[in-house]
């Protein structure tokens, strides 16, 4: 079993219900959810003229390799009604792999660690809550150190 850290989030409909549904489906189809961060509300990033997002980080134990895990997460997004019509647009659910053990993947299908992780407080804050001392496998800095240096100034509020 490998340990992966996932960021789940959405800004359409009953956001908390969608997060709960995502946690359930991830546990059933992708790996055992071992830890969950608090839920955080954040203004939209990238395309700012939309509803605020709820985000949460999950630590999972998965029997799948990174590529297969990504396939399973995309299937979960599809089951939950995710439509990929507008980049950074509104969505029922978004599931990103932030980290997968110490592995590094850089393909068109799977990019791990998530390339924008050091630049996104809405991902770093809940990740630091679960694993602040964990070292980024490329930057060789802890998640807490990345959070301290993060240029993103969007407010991230625990709910």
Secondary structure as the mmCIF struct_conf table of DSSP 4:
data_model
#
loop_
_struct_conf.conf_type_id
_struct_conf.id
_struct_conf.beg_label_comp_id
_struct_conf.beg_label_asym_id
_struct_conf.beg_label_seq_id
_struct_conf.end_label_comp_id
_struct_conf.end_label_asym_id
_struct_conf.end_label_seq_id
STRN STRN1 UNK A 2 UNK A 10
BEND BEND1 UNK A 12 UNK A 14
HELX_RH_AL_P HELX_RH_AL_P1 UNK A 15 UNK A 29
TURN_TY1_P TURN_TY1_P1 UNK A 30 UNK A 30
STRN STRN2 UNK A 32 UNK A 36
STRN STRN3 UNK A 40 UNK A 42
BEND BEND2 UNK A 45 UNK A 47
BEND BEND3 UNK A 49 UNK A 50
HELX_LH_PP_P HELX_LH_PP_P1 UNK A 51 UNK A 52
STRN STRN4 UNK A 53 UNK A 62
BEND BEND4 UNK A 63 UNK A 64
HELX_RH_AL_P HELX_RH_AL_P2 UNK A 66 UNK A 79
TURN_TY1_P TURN_TY1_P2 UNK A 80 UNK A 81
BEND BEND5 UNK A 85 UNK A 86
TURN_TY1_P TURN_TY1_P3 UNK A 87 UNK A 88
BEND BEND6 UNK A 92 UNK A 92
STRN STRN5 UNK A 94 UNK A 100
TURN_TY1_P TURN_TY1_P4 UNK A 101 UNK A 102
STRN STRN6 UNK A 105 UNK A 106
BEND BEND7 UNK A 107 UNK A 109
STRN STRN7 UNK A 111 UNK A 112
BEND BEND8 UNK A 113 UNK A 113
TURN_TY1_P TURN_TY1_P5 UNK A 115 UNK A 116
HELX_RH_3T_P HELX_RH_3T_P1 UNK A 117 UNK A 119
HELX_RH_AL_P HELX_RH_AL_P3 UNK A 121 UNK A 131
TURN_TY1_P TURN_TY1_P6 UNK A 132 UNK A 133
HELX_LH_PP_P HELX_LH_PP_P2 UNK A 134 UNK A 134
STRN STRN8 UNK A 135 UNK A 135
HELX_LH_PP_P HELX_LH_PP_P3 UNK A 136 UNK A 136
TURN_TY1_P TURN_TY1_P7 UNK A 137 UNK A 139
STRN STRN9 UNK A 142 UNK A 142
HELX_RH_AL_P HELX_RH_AL_P4 UNK A 143 UNK A 149
STRN STRN10 UNK A 156 UNK A 158
#
